[in-house]
Amino acid sequence: MKKLKILITGYKGMLGTDLMASLAPSFNPIGLDLPEFNITQKDDTVKAITAIRPELVIHAAAYTDVDGCEKWPEKAFAVNTRGTANVIAACAELKIPLTYISTDFVFDGKKKSPYREYDPTNPIQVYGRSKLDGEFYVSRLLKKFFIIRTSWLFGKYGKCFPRTILDQAEKGEELRVVNDQTGSPTLTNDLCQSIIKIIKNGEYGIYHAANQDSASWFEFATAILKGAGKKNLIQPIGSKKLKRAAARPAYSVLENSVLENSLNFQMPNWQDALKRFLTNR
Ligand SMILES: NC(=O)c1ccc[n+]([C@@H]2O[C@H](COP(=O)([O-])OP(=O)(O)OC[C@H]3O[C@@H](n4cnc5c(N)ncnc54)[C@H](OP(=O)(O)O)[C@@H]3O)[C@@H](O)[C@H]2O)c1
């Protein structure tokens, strides 16, 4: 049977690399990324995508440096919002569905229970605003779309939190990690499986896809060290101590309501995902 041709923007990134590998057995994934492909250039973006004639696009390219977005908001909106509009233009021309990868940072973190797909959004930093504006374009300009919000990604490819913690641990450093932000750490490979499930099911709309259960960064770091058999000292600190440019939501746990209730698909919990990450790294 002919495999569906899927174009992945940002295919060299942490998620994009895993998508290319995870989709290959069932689909025909083709990647585009910087420097040859820049989504801020509308004509070039439309030309590059339409030339490939994909049957679906997964738009994973983004300016993901949260503090960088705060310092350079023009770049954040150029890439994450208007860049998304340029990818949309190509999908509209080809009349194909778009899968937009979005973020828990569209929420303000004031809720005390996991965020569902239709909870009100209210980003508190430029990154979240630029990604939410991208969501608005997707849902207003296209009929055929999946918006998939995920959070706290870690995975086999590229820089991620567990790798940073393990690098510091290997240098024998004492670790200081924030304990006043709670979220859902999510393994890119588990996210890829949920993306495949959503695409195959074909029901358009907004989805949350994160590993189950929650943790603070401190709890996550403690589990990483324990899982890797490291004995470094680790200290919880308040996020104010880090003096970062962008605010982070205090609580951004995602509930995968649509995946679970409509697609009967359960994501594994993050503790299980971390075990697999540590085994395969
Ligand atoms: N990481 C997380 O914790 C997290 C959480 C929730 C949602 N997400 C979303 O998940 C998606 C994938 O995230 P990720 O962590 O895999 O990000 P990533 O590793 O930073 O990958 C993003 C890719 O997009 C590329 N890119 C940046 N600007 C571009 C442009 N103007 N034109 C074309 N490509 C461009 C990057 O290239 P360069 O590296 O050369 O800049 C990179 O290869 C993003 O949409 C992100 O918003 C991520």
The ligand as an ORCA input file, in Angstrom:
! r2SCAN-3c Opt
* xyz 0 1
  N      10.642     21.491     23.863
  C       9.547     21.522     24.601
  O       9.589     21.312     25.827
  C       8.217     21.820     23.956
  C       7.074     21.846     24.780
  C       5.837     22.105     24.196
  C       5.738     22.321     22.835
  N       6.845     22.305     22.061
  C       6.706     22.544     20.610
  O       7.133     21.368     19.947
  C       7.740     21.709     18.693
  C       9.102     21.048     18.589
  O       9.906     21.489     19.686
  P      11.427     21.043     19.861
  O      11.712     21.071     21.302
  O      11.693     19.829     19.038
  O      12.141     22.310     19.201
  P      13.608     22.445     18.601
  O      14.474     21.305     19.011
  O      14.026     23.847     18.913
  O      13.332     22.288     17.039
  C      12.714     23.299     16.293
  C      13.281     23.247     14.896
  O      12.698     24.338     14.154
  C      13.752     24.993     13.465
  N      13.430     26.393     13.155
  C      13.537     27.468     13.959
  N      13.215     28.587     13.289
  C      12.898     28.199     12.025
  C      12.533     28.895     10.846
  N      12.433     30.231     10.833
  N      12.280     28.197      9.724
  C      12.397     26.842      9.718
  N      12.762     26.116     10.787
  C      13.017     26.797     11.927
  C      14.942     24.888     14.404
  O      16.156     25.165     13.727
  P      17.408     25.794     14.580
  O      17.701     24.807     15.670
  O      18.489     25.904     13.541
  O      16.938     27.104     15.114
  C      14.810     23.444     14.860
  O      15.417     22.537     13.964
  C       7.763     23.234     18.639
  O       6.690     23.677     17.847
  C       7.564     23.670     20.088
  O       6.928     24.918     20.183
  C       8.091     22.056     22.586
*
